[in-house]
Amino acid sequence: MAEKKSNLYEESLRPLKNAADILNLESDIVEALSSPERALIVSLPVKMDNGRIKVFEGYRVRHNTARGPAKGGIRYHPKVCLDEVKSLAFWMSIKNAVVGIPYGGGKGGITCNPKEMSLGELERLTRGYAAAIARCVGPDQDIPAPDVGTNAQIMGWFLDEYLKISGKYDAGVITSKPLSLGGSRGRNTATGRGVFFATLEAARVFGIPLKGARIAIQGYGNVARPIPVYLHDLGCKIVAVSDSVGGAYNPEGMNPMKLADFKAKTRSVKGFPGSTEMDTADPLTADCDILIPAALENQITEKNADDVKAKLLVEGANGPTTSKADKILYEKGAIVVPDVLANAGGVTVSYFEWVQNRMGYYWSDEEVDEKLKRVMTDAFKDVYQTAKQTQIDTSFAKQPLKVDMRTAAYVTAVRKIVEAMQALGRI
Ligand code: NAD
C-alpha cells in the first residue's frame, strides 16, 4: 500500500498535480511519480571533541532514476528531516529534466548544526555518513554534491571514504569537489551564474530593462554571493540584501565588491556602511524590480505575497514560494522564474564535472561558462514557450502567460520523465 504522504512532502508535489492535469496523466502514473524509489535512514555515532558520543540521523533519498543516475546535494542543517529530503529529491528529478541533463533526482542530509561543530567533528560525521551510504552511491547510481551547510572540503572527505571502500579511483561519485580532486572550473559560482542567465532571459522576454533595475536578494551564501556582481556590471542597483543575521537596504544601490568584503570581515551584510538595517525577510517585500530569494524554502507565503513589489522573481533557493503565494503572485501579474529552472546552473556544472571526470579531460572557465549559458538559455526558452502556449483559462489574471512558469517547467519535465518511464516499461 502506498505510504501516506506528510503535509510537507504533499505541498512540494502540488505543482506536479497541476502539470499532471494539463498533461491528462492517469492517477496511477501521478502516484508513481510521487513516490520516491528509495529512502534510506542511517544512524551516525560520532565521537565529539569532549569525548562523548553523539548520534546523528542521516538520510539519502532516490526519487526517480528513469532518466539516469540520481543526482542531488547533501544538506547539513538542524531542521533536516526525511520529508524535507524527499521534497528536495523530488525537485532534483524535475530540475534535471527541465535542463535536459541525463540524471534522475536524489538528495541527502544530516540533522546537525555545522556552525556549532569543530572541523574534526564535521570530518568524523562526514566520513561516518559516507561509509553508511557508500553502497547506495556511485557514478552510475547516485551522485551527491553540496547543499546548505556543506562545501568542497566535505565533498573531499566524502570522496576519500568512498574511495577506500570502493577500492578504485572514481572521482565522479561526487561533484563540487576541490579542483585538485577533479572539480570543475566554474562550479563555485555556477548556481549564481545560472540564476543570472535566467534573469537575463526573463528580463529580455518580459521587457524589464536591466539598466537601473532595482534588485533585492534574500540570502548571501553559495548561491547568492556572486549574483550582485554580475547584475551590477549590467547597471542594476543592488538595493536590499539579507543573511541569517539581518539585512542592508540602500535605495541608491550598494557596491557588491565592498559588500562582499564587508560580509567576509563581519560575517553579515547587516550594518553595511551607507545602508539602513533590515530584518532577514525584508528584502522579500522591499521596493524593487527584481527579487531573488536565495536563502531557504517557504519564505514567500500567503502572508507576505501580496506585499511583494517585484515584477520579476527569480528563485535562487529551492522552494522559497509556497503554492498559495504562487497563486497570489500569478494573479497580480508578477512573473516567477521557478527554482527548478532558475537554480539549475549548479547541477548543470556538476554534470559537466562528472562528464570531465569520466573523460579525464578538463575544460577552461570560458568553455564551462559558455556551455552553462547555452543550457540555461535553452531551458528557459522551452519553459517560456510552454507557458505561453498551454491552453487553460487564465482570464482572471493580469498575465502575459497562459500558465505560470512553474507549472510550465513541471509540464516540460514531467513529459520527459514519463516518456523515459514508459520507454523502460516501468509504467
Ligand atoms: P548557504 O548556506 O551557502 O547560504 C544560505 C544563505 O542564506 C546564507 O547567507 C544564510 O545566512 C542565509 N539565510 C539563512 N536563513 C535566512 C533567513 N531566514 N533570512 C535571510 N537569509 C537567510 O546555502 P546555499 O548553498 O547558498 O543555498 C541556498 C538555497 O539555494 C537553498 O535553498 C539550496 O537548497 C538552494 N540551492 C543551492 C545550490 C548550490 O549549488 N549551493 C544549488 C541549487 C539550489
Boltz pocket constraint, residues with backbone or C-beta under 6 A from the ligand:
constraints:
  - pocket:
      binder: B
      contacts: [[A, 146], [A, 147], [A, 148], [A, 149], [A, 187], [A, 191], [A, 218], [A, 219], [A, 220], [A, 221], [A, 222], [A, 223], [A, 224], [A, 242], [A, 243], [A, 244], [A, 245], [A, 280], [A, 281], [A, 294], [A, 295], [A, 296], [A, 297], [A, 316], [A, 317], [A, 318], [A, 319], [A, 343], [A, 344], [A, 346], [A, 347]]
      max_distance: 6.0
